[in-house]
Amino acid sequence: MANIPIPMTPELYRYCETVGFREPPLLQELRTFMETHPQSHMQVSPDVGQLLAFLVRLTRPKTILEVGTFVGYSTLSMALELGENGKIITCDRDPTLPSLGEPFWEKSGRRAQIDFKLGSALETLSDLSDQNFTCDMIFIDADKNAYDQYYEYGLLFLPPGGLMVIDNVLWRGEVAHETRDPTVTSLRKFNEKIHKDPRVFPLLIPISDGVTVLVKK
């Protein structure tokens, strides 16, 4: 058994894409639809979408909070695995991109279970806090420099045993190097905070751009 990671070459990654997960046709259709969009690189990768779907199927959350909708690929990945009474609250300050994905939400038959909130993520989280909001699962994929604030709100909303998933924690591998880049510096501090935080049980998974999965103690 290897005690060091296998280098993820482009060939090996393509192999994993071939046999590592099953992308539902509707998600594949949405991803293909976005391929020529100038911001398509910001969409979660299919393996991260599958991880989210897997966790929803495994834990059966009734309420999911998503911080950062973008075009809604991740939203749909989770919605397809929701139970009939489950719901997703997703927020973004840009109405344009979520509107591109909304027809796919409609096509899935899960649109009624998705509550899109337009506005700044921090304003939305503050409003939810004022409403004593709680949820079972949170996915964070928005402004990287505000991750610490999203994280603290997330811990406020989650009960013990609640699940949080955070995307882009490796930031193209740049977090392995000290730099003056503010985003990289912010993510390095954030990753170190989670590593030492006694309130959570975390695991950083080196897939795609790095995903941290944690359970609130």
Backbone torsions as a table, in degrees:
resi	resn	phi	psi	omega
1	MET	NA	133.2	-179.4
2	ALA	-72.2	133.3	176.5
3	ASN	-103.1	8.9	172.2
4	ILE	-129.3	153.1	-177.8
5	PRO	-63.4	145.5	172.5
6	ILE	-75.3	129.3	178.3
7	PRO	-58.2	129.6	-178.7
8	MET	-86.9	86.8	177.6
9	THR	-75.6	160.1	176.4
10	PRO	-55.8	-37.2	180.0
11	GLU	-66.5	-42.0	-179.9
12	LEU	-68.7	-37.5	178.4
13	TYR	-64.3	-41.2	177.7
14	ARG	-63.8	-36.8	176.6
15	TYR	-62.9	-44.6	178.5
16	CYS	-61.7	-38.0	177.2
17	GLU	-63.5	-30.2	-177.1
18	THR	-75.5	-41.9	-172.8
19	VAL	-121.4	-2.9	-171.9
20	GLY	-85.8	-18.6	-178.8
21	PHE	-161.4	167.7	178.3
22	ARG	-117.8	113.4	179.3
23	GLU	-87.2	118.7	178.3
24	PRO	-56.4	146.0	-177.0
25	PRO	-53.9	-38.7	-178.0
26	LEU	-67.9	-36.7	176.3
27	LEU	-69.0	-38.5	176.7
28	GLN	-63.4	-38.3	178.5
29	GLU	-64.2	-42.1	178.7
30	LEU	-66.0	-42.6	179.6
31	ARG	-63.2	-42.1	178.3
32	THR	-64.4	-40.3	178.0
33	PHE	-58.8	-34.2	-176.1
34	MET	-90.7	-4.8	-172.5
35	GLU	-57.5	-34.7	-177.3
36	THR	-93.8	0.5	179.5
37	HIS	-73.6	138.4	-176.7
38	PRO	-62.2	-18.4	179.3
39	GLN	-108.3	18.4	-175.2
40	SER	-60.6	-24.8	-179.5
41	HIS	-66.2	-15.8	-178.6
42	MET	-85.5	-9.6	-179.5
43	GLN	-74.6	142.5	178.0
44	VAL	-60.8	147.5	-179.9
45	SER	-75.0	159.3	-179.1
46	PRO	-59.1	-33.8	179.9
47	ASP	-70.1	-34.5	175.1
48	VAL	-69.3	-39.2	174.8
49	GLY	-58.4	-41.3	179.0
50	GLN	-67.9	-36.8	176.8
51	LEU	-61.3	-44.6	177.9
52	LEU	-61.0	-45.4	179.3
53	ALA	-62.3	-41.1	179.2
54	PHE	-61.0	-44.3	-178.7
55	LEU	-67.6	-37.1	176.8
56	VAL	-65.4	-44.0	178.5
57	ARG	-63.7	-36.9	-177.2
58	LEU	-72.5	-42.6	-171.4
59	THR	-100.7	-15.6	178.6
60	ARG	51.9	56.9	178.1
61	PRO	-68.6	146.9	176.0
62	LYS	-89.2	-32.6	179.8
63	THR	-132.9	127.5	178.4
64	ILE	-118.5	137.1	173.6
65	LEU	-111.0	127.3	177.3
66	GLU	-115.8	122.8	179.5
67	VAL	-102.0	100.2	-175.9
68	GLY	106.2	100.5	-176.1
69	THR	-86.3	-41.4	-168.9
70	PHE	53.2	-122.8	-178.5
71	VAL	-92.8	-6.8	175.2
72	GLY	94.6	15.4	176.6
73	TYR	-64.6	-47.3	179.2
74	SER	-65.7	-37.8	177.2
75	THR	-57.2	-48.2	-178.8
76	LEU	-68.7	-36.4	177.0
77	SER	-55.7	-42.9	179.9
78	MET	-77.6	-39.7	-177.0
79	ALA	-61.7	-35.9	-179.1
80	LEU	-63.4	-20.4	-179.2
81	GLU	-104.4	0.0	-179.6
82	LEU	-68.9	148.9	169.6
83	GLY	-72.5	172.0	-176.0
84	GLU	-60.4	-31.5	-177.8
85	ASN	-97.9	4.4	-179.3
86	GLY	-79.3	158.1	177.8
87	LYS	-146.1	155.0	176.3
88	ILE	-122.6	127.5	170.1
89	ILE	-103.1	119.0	-177.7
90	THR	-126.2	142.6	-174.9
91	CYS	-133.3	148.2	177.1
92	ASP	-160.3	148.7	179.9
93	ARG	-88.8	-6.6	179.8
94	ASP	-110.0	113.5	-179.0
95	PRO	-77.0	-17.0	-172.2
96	THR	-67.2	-51.2	-175.5
97	LEU	-68.4	-45.3	175.6
98	PRO	-58.6	-31.2	179.4
99	SER	-66.5	-25.3	176.2
100	LEU	-70.5	-34.0	-178.8
101	GLY	-87.3	-18.0	-174.5
102	GLU	-58.6	-38.7	176.6
103	PRO	-58.4	-30.4	177.9
104	PHE	-74.2	-33.3	173.0
105	TRP	-61.8	-44.4	179.5
106	GLU	-61.4	-45.1	-177.7
107	LYS	-62.3	-29.2	-178.6
108	SER	-73.9	-18.3	-174.9
109	GLY	81.7	8.1	-177.5
110	ARG	-110.1	9.0	-175.2
111	ARG	-57.9	-37.8	-177.6
112	ALA	-65.6	-18.1	-179.4
113	GLN	-93.4	0.5	-178.2
114	ILE	-111.9	122.0	179.4
115	ASP	-110.5	103.9	-179.8
116	PHE	-89.4	127.5	178.6
117	LYS	-114.3	121.9	-179.0
118	LEU	-89.5	130.8	176.9
119	GLY	144.6	174.8	176.6
120	SER	-56.6	136.4	-179.5
121	ALA	-58.9	-43.8	-178.3
122	LEU	-65.6	-36.3	176.2
123	GLU	-66.2	-42.1	178.3
124	THR	-62.9	-44.4	-179.9
125	LEU	-65.2	-38.3	177.0
126	SER	-63.3	-43.0	178.0
127	ASP	-61.9	-43.3	179.5
128	LEU	-64.3	-37.9	177.9
129	SER	-62.0	-41.3	178.8
130	ASP	-63.2	-24.8	-179.9
131	GLN	-92.0	7.9	-177.2
132	ASN	55.1	41.0	-179.1
133	PHE	-64.0	143.4	171.7
134	THR	-135.0	155.2	177.8
135	CYS	-151.5	170.6	-176.8
136	ASP	-101.4	-23.1	-175.7
137	MET	-149.5	144.0	179.2
138	ILE	-133.5	136.3	172.1
139	PHE	-119.4	124.8	-177.6
140	ILE	-112.4	123.0	178.7
141	ASP	-157.1	66.8	-178.7
142	ALA	-135.2	-146.7	-176.9
143	ASP	-55.4	116.0	-174.4
144	LYS	-65.3	-31.1	-179.7
145	ASN	-72.7	-11.5	178.0
146	ALA	-106.7	10.2	-176.8
147	TYR	-56.3	-40.1	-178.4
148	ASP	-61.6	-39.3	178.6
149	GLN	-68.8	-42.3	176.7
150	TYR	-60.5	-41.3	-178.7
151	TYR	-60.5	-46.2	-178.8
152	GLU	-66.1	-39.9	174.2
153	TYR	-61.9	-41.6	-179.6
154	GLY	-58.8	-43.8	179.0
155	LEU	-66.3	-29.9	176.1
156	LEU	-67.6	-38.1	-175.7
157	PHE	-80.8	-29.3	-173.7
158	LEU	-83.3	142.6	170.5
159	PRO	-82.2	167.2	171.8
160	PRO	-54.9	133.2	-175.8
161	GLY	92.1	-6.9	178.5
162	GLY	-70.0	155.1	-171.5
163	LEU	-112.1	136.4	175.1
164	MET	-127.6	136.6	178.8
165	VAL	-125.2	130.8	-174.3
166	ILE	-128.1	123.7	-175.5
167	ASP	-94.1	161.1	172.3
168	ASN	65.9	29.8	-176.3
169	VAL	-77.7	-11.2	176.6
170	LEU	-100.6	-14.7	173.6
171	TRP	43.9	66.4	178.5
172	ARG	58.2	23.4	180.0
173	GLY	84.5	-2.6	-174.7
174	GLU	-71.3	-19.7	-179.0
175	VAL	-68.2	-15.1	178.4
176	ALA	-75.3	-6.2	-176.5
177	HIS	-127.7	137.0	175.3
178	GLU	-70.4	138.4	-175.0
179	THR	-154.8	166.2	175.6
180	ARG	-91.1	-3.8	179.1
181	ASP	-60.9	123.2	-174.8
182	PRO	-63.7	-33.9	179.3
183	THR	-68.3	-44.7	179.2
184	VAL	-64.0	-43.7	178.4
185	THR	-60.3	-43.4	179.2
186	SER	-62.8	-43.8	-179.5
187	LEU	-68.0	-38.0	177.0
188	ARG	-59.7	-46.2	178.9
189	LYS	-64.4	-39.5	-179.9
190	PHE	-64.8	-46.4	179.2
191	ASN	-61.5	-39.9	178.8
192	GLU	-66.6	-37.5	178.2
193	LYS	-61.9	-47.2	179.7
194	ILE	-62.6	-41.1	-179.2
195	HIS	-57.2	-35.4	-175.9
196	LYS	-98.4	-5.9	-172.3
197	ASP	-74.7	115.5	-178.7
198	PRO	-72.7	-6.8	-178.0
199	ARG	-80.6	-11.9	-172.3
200	VAL	-133.5	161.4	172.9
201	PHE	-116.5	100.0	-169.4
202	PRO	-106.5	159.4	171.9
203	LEU	-145.9	122.4	174.6
204	LEU	-92.6	119.1	-177.5
205	ILE	-103.9	120.2	-176.7
206	PRO	-82.3	57.2	172.3
207	ILE	-107.1	151.1	179.8
208	SER	51.5	-120.7	-178.3
209	ASP	-100.3	19.6	178.6
210	GLY	91.3	124.4	-179.0
211	VAL	-131.1	127.2	173.1
212	THR	-100.0	129.9	174.6
213	VAL	-115.8	131.1	179.9
214	LEU	-143.2	155.1	176.8
215	VAL	-115.7	133.4	175.5
216	LYS	-73.8	130.3	179.2
217	LYS	-74.8	NA	NA
